[in-house]
Amino acid sequence: MEKPPRSRTLRRVLAGAGRTAVALLAVAVLAGTGYVWVVSRAFAADLTTSSVLATRAGAPTAATSTAPPRSYTALLVGLDSRTDAQGEPLPSDLLAEIHAGDDGGELHTDTIMLVRVPANPRSPVVTVSFPRDSYVPLADGSGRHKINSAYGRAYRAAQERLEAQGVTGAELDRRSREAGRANLVATVEAVSRTTVDHYAEINLAGFVEFTGTLGGVNVCLNQPVDDRAYSGVDLPAGPQTVSGAAALAFVRQRHGLDGGDLDRITRQQAFLAGLAHQVLAAGILADPATVSALLGVVTRHVVVDSGWDLRQLVGQLGGLAGGDVVFRTVPSIRPDLWTPVDGVAVEIDDDQVRDFVHTVLFADARADGTAPGTPDPDASRVRVAGPTPATPATSAAAATAAPTTAPTSTVAAPEDPWQHRPVIDAAAVPCVD
């Protein structure tokens, strides 16, 4: 990790960390405030960066704020780590508050999302989630394992190799993490047959501070839930606002949900949809103090690749409406595949996942899956590096004026719960199980 000295503007110490997509989505909608441009120079200087993509042939370089918009695909990762972005341990009381549990799964990437950011402002931003237990070939040649182990396996292998060479301390951790990121990026690229142009990572906690800064996020449950023994969630049915530890518990629950991790993905997407709807509709980020606090969270806890200029992302997404943000989940065969080493995993069809990802990212965000053999909608994005220049949109989501109150919509249970997961967008606050 390369981190320049922190500027005085954003030096405020904020406890915890947040999920990757939540933090970056909040940065995107700051464009409407104007204030973000006042602090953008300090914001860019304060970001923690990674060289995970910089050494690849044809790797994109940081675009200037005056460069024309370009479409690109980003990999957003939520890392199950008990340390912050600088490797410092999170406070024990915070870990207890958020029901972090033991550290047996540390360095697992429990949130893995590909996000297509369009050059054309009339095209939707599309997010595709991968179940963390997807059983896939890892890029390091270690065979098929759960996709969320790619980072940790490569980290530990690099750590052992580097220690034998005499590398220690912060440099050992930095280089081991870069190896973990590289293995995860390569694995996701191989599974999806899509090039990752940008990368962002955030660790386990911070949801508490992040949602508190926003004053909570609107969510909706189809029925009451009580999972205090595991995630800590205990919420009634219906529309409500969650903040802090309750918000983190909302997105972490999987026990008691019929679909397990697949239903947890739906929870995460519903939370992000509620967040996007809230900030796009209400203009709550017009307060400079709120903007400064949110940027402080991001600069402290988010790691991005060194070629990603998030200031351009802010301008590129500033005109979004809620319906222009669409969340999808890759199809799976079954969630109870028994494996010889990794326990129970999610079985997927490699060709089906590849075709689905290409269709929803590059052609039709709301497509109901595709059959194997579907031509690649955008062949330039298959196993090549570099963002795609702006092209005319093939479809546009209708941008409508947001209501002053947050409407809710019921997310219908899919006919086939494994092959066809629900389509979620931010036009309203989705009601989920």
N, C-alpha and C positions, 0 to 999 in steps of 0.2 A: 504494500500500500504506500502511496506517496501522498503526504499530507503537508501542505505549507502551513506556516504559523497562522493561527486563527486571528481574524481581524477583531478589532474592538467592537464593531457594530453587532456581531453575532456571537459574542463570547459567552453569552449567558449559558450557564450549566443547566441542562434539562435531564431529569432522571428518566431512564428507560429507553425503549426503542419501539418502533412500530412495524407493521407488515409492509413489505415493499410496495405493493400496488397502491395501498392506501396513501402512503406518504407521497409517492410520485404523482398520483392523481390530484392530490391537494396542490402540489406545486403547479400542475398544469392549469388549474382553474384560477390561480392567482393573477392571470393575465388581465382579468377585468378590473383589478384594483388600481393600476397605475403605479402604486407605491412600490411594487416589486421591482420596477426598473431603477428606482433610487438605490435599492440595496443589491441589485443584481451583480454588480462587480464584486462586492464583498461575499455574496452568496457563492459565486463561482470559485473565488479564491479559497473559501472554507471547505469545499467539498473534499471528501476522502475519495481518492481515485485508485483504480486498479489498471494494470497494464495487460490484463488477460487477453484483450483483443489487439493490442498495439503491435505485437510481433508477427501477426499473421500477414501473409501476402495479400495486398490489396485492402488492408484494413482501412476503414474510413478515418479521416482526420477530423478534428473538431471544426465544425462549420462556424462561420462568423454570423453575427446577428443580421447582417445585411444580405447573406446568401439566400438564394431562392429556396423555398421549402422543398424537402425531399421526403418521399415515403421511406420508411424503414421498419424493421422488426426488432423489438427489444425483448430480452429475456429478463423477467423480474423474478427474484428469488427471495423467499422468506426462510432465513437460516435459524435452525433450532440451536442457539448458542447461548451460554450463560455469561457471555462477555459482551461489551459494547464494541463499536466499530474500531476502537483503538486497542482492543484486547484486554481491557480492564474488566474484572469480575463485576457482575451486577450485584447490587445489595441483596443480602439474604432475605430481608423483610419484603422487598419487592418480589423476589422469586416466590416467596410463600403466598403473597397476596394474589398472584396470578396463577397459582396452582401449577407451577412449572414442573413439578415432579422431579424424579432423579435425572441424572445426566447421561443415562444409557444411550439416548438417541442424539446426543450432542453432535453438531455439525451435519445433521441430516437436514436436507432442504425440504421442509414440509409444505411449502407453497412454491409451485413452479408454474409460471404463466408466460406465454408468448403474447406480445402485444403488437399489433400492426398499427402504426401511426401514419395516417395518410397525408400526402402532400396536398391533396384537394380538400379544402375545408368543408365541402358538402358531403364527403364520404365519411362513414362511421369509423370510430376507433374500435377495433375488435380485439378482445382478449380471449385466448384459448388456454384453459387450465388442464394440467396433467395430474391425474391422481398420484399422490406421493408414493404409493405402493405398486405402481405400474412395473411389471416384470419385463425388463428390456435388456438388450446387450449393452454393456458399458463400454465406453470408447477406449478405456485403458487395456482392453483385452482380457479382463478378468472373468468374462463370461456374462451370463444373464443374472441380474440381481435387481432389486428394487431401485427405481430411478433416484429415489431420495438419498441413496447411499453413495452416489457417484462422487460427490464433493468430499465426504468424510474418508472414503477409501483412498482417494488420491492424496488427500492431506496427510493421512497417517503413513502412506508409503513414502511420500516426499520427506516427511519429518524424519523417518528412520534413515533414509539415505543421506540427508543433509547433516544429521547428528554425527554420522560416521565420518563426515568430512570436516567436522569441528565447528559447524555453524550452530550458534546458540542464541537464546534470548529473543528479542523482538524481530530480528532478521530471520530467525528460524521460523517463527510463526508467520511472518509476511510471505516468505517464499513457499511455505507449505500451503497457505491459503490460496496463493496464485495457482498452484498445481491443482488444488481442489476445484477452483473455478474453471480452469481450462478443461478438466475432465467432464464437468457438468455441461459446459457449453457444447463440447464435442459430442456428448451423448445425446443431448436434446436435438442438435443438428442432424445426427444420424437417424434418430427416431422419426423426426418430422420431415426430414429432407428439405429443411429450410435454413438459410443462413441467418445467424444471429448477428445483427449489425451493432447492437448496443446491449449493455449489461448493467443491471442494478441489483443490489443485495442489501438486505436489512435483517437484523437479528430478532430474537424472540420477543423482547418486551418493549415498552415505550408506547404501546397502545394507550396505556393509562394516561400519560401526559398528553399524547396527541389528541385523543378524543376529548379530554378535559379542556384543552385549548379551544376546541370547536364548540364547546358547550354541549357535547353529546351528539350522537348520530341517530336518525330516525330508522327504526326497523319494525318488522311486523311478523308475528308468529301465528300460524294456523291453530295452534293448541299450546297450552302451558307446558313448560319444560322444567324438570328438576334433575340436574346432573351435578349436584353439589359434591358428590363423592369423587368425581373425576375432573371435569373442566371447571367446576364451580358455578355453572350457570343455574339460575333459579329465577325464571321470568314467567309472567302471565301470558295468556293469549292476547292477540290483537296488536294494534299500533302502539308504539312506545319509543322512548328515547333511552339509549344506553350510553354509558360513559365509563371510562376507566377500566377497572378489572371486569365489570359486567360486560363491557364491549368485547374485551379479549375473550372472555368465556363464551360469548355468543358465537364467535368465529372458530373457536377451538373444539366445541363439542362434537363427538362422534359416537360415544356410547349412548345407546337408547335410540339412535337413528337407524331406520331400516337399511339405508344404503351405506352406513358407516362413513368411510372417508369420502365417498362420492357425495353423500348428503352434506358433509362438512364443506366440500367445495361449493355447493349451492348456497350454504350459509355465508361463506366468504364473499361470493359474488353478489348476494343480496345486500350484504353490508356495504360493499363498494358502490352498488347501484344507489342505495339510500344516501351514501355520502355524496356521490356525484350529483344526484338530484337536489340535495340540500344546498350545496355550495353554488351550483349553477342557477338555482331558482331564487334563492333568498339574498344573494349578494352579501353574505355574512363576512366576507373577507375584505370588505372595504375599510376595516379598522386597521391602521398601521401597526398597532400593538399586536393584533392577532397575526398579521402577516409576519412580523418579525419573530414572534414565538414559533410559528410553524416552520419558518425557514431555519430557525435554530435547531428544531428537532431533526429536520432533514440533513442539515450539514453535519450534525453530530453523529447521526446513526445510519445514514445511507452511504453505501459504497457504489460508485459508478465507474464505468470504463473511462479512461482518460480522453477518449475521442468524442465524448458525448457533451454537447453544449446544451445544458438544460434551459438556458435562456431562450434559445430558439424554440425548444419544445413548448415553453410557456406561450410564446406568440402564436405558434402553430395551432394550439388547441384552444385558444382564447375564445373563439366564437361557437364552441360546441353547445348544443342543446342536449337534454337528458337522453332523448331517444337515439342520439348519435353515439352512445357508448353501449356496446353490446358484449355480453359475456357468454362464452360457450365452454363446453367440456368435451374432451376427446371421447369417442365411443369406447366401450370396453366389452369384453365377452362375459366375464363373471368376476365377482370380487373375492372369491374364496378358493383361489388356485393354491394348492399346497406345493411348496417348493422344498428341495432337499436341504437348503442352508438358511433361507430367509424367512421361513415360516409361511404364513398365509399372505398371498399377494393378489394384485389385480391383474387378470389376464387380458391382454390386448392383442389385436391383429395388426401387425406392423404396417401392412399395405393399407388397411382401412384407416388407420390413424393418419398416415401420410396424406391420403386423398382428402380426408376430412379437413385437416389443417390447411392444405392448399386451397380448398374450396372456400372455407369461411374467412380466411385471411385475405385472399387475393381476388375473390370473385363475388360471393354472396354470403354476407355475414349471417343470414338467418336460414341458410340451406339446411334441409333435414337429412344431412349425411350424404355420402356419395358411394357408389359401388367401386370396387377395385378396378383399375384400368381407366379411370377418368383422366383425361389429359390434364397436365399441369396448367392451371389458369395463367400463371406467370412464370414461365420457364426461366426467366432471368434470376429468380430468387432461389433456384434449386442448386445448392452446393456452390454458390459463388459469393464473393464478398462485396460489400459496398452497398449503400442505400440506393433505392430506385428513384430516378428523377420523377418530377411531377408529371402525371398523365391525366387526361380527362376522366372524370368519374363515370363508371358504368351504371351506378345506381346511387341515389341520394336519399337519405332519411329526411323526412319532413321535419323541419324545425318549427316548433310551435311555441307560443309564449307560455312560460311556466306559470302555473297557478300560484297564488299566494300561500295556500295551504298544501301540505304534502299529501297527494292522493295515494291510495294503496291499490295494488293489484294482486290477485291470487295467482301464484305460479302453479299451473296444473301439473299433476303427477304424470310423467311420461308413460306412454303405452308400453314401451319396453324400457324398464328403468336402467338398463346397462348400455344398450345401443344408442338410445336417444335421450340425452339429458336435457333438462329445461333450457329454453332460451330466455335469458334475463337481460333487461336493459334498464336504463336510468330514467325512463320517462315517468315512472312512479316508484314508490317504495314497495318492493315485492313482499308479499306474505308467503313465508316458507315454513316447512316443518322444523 
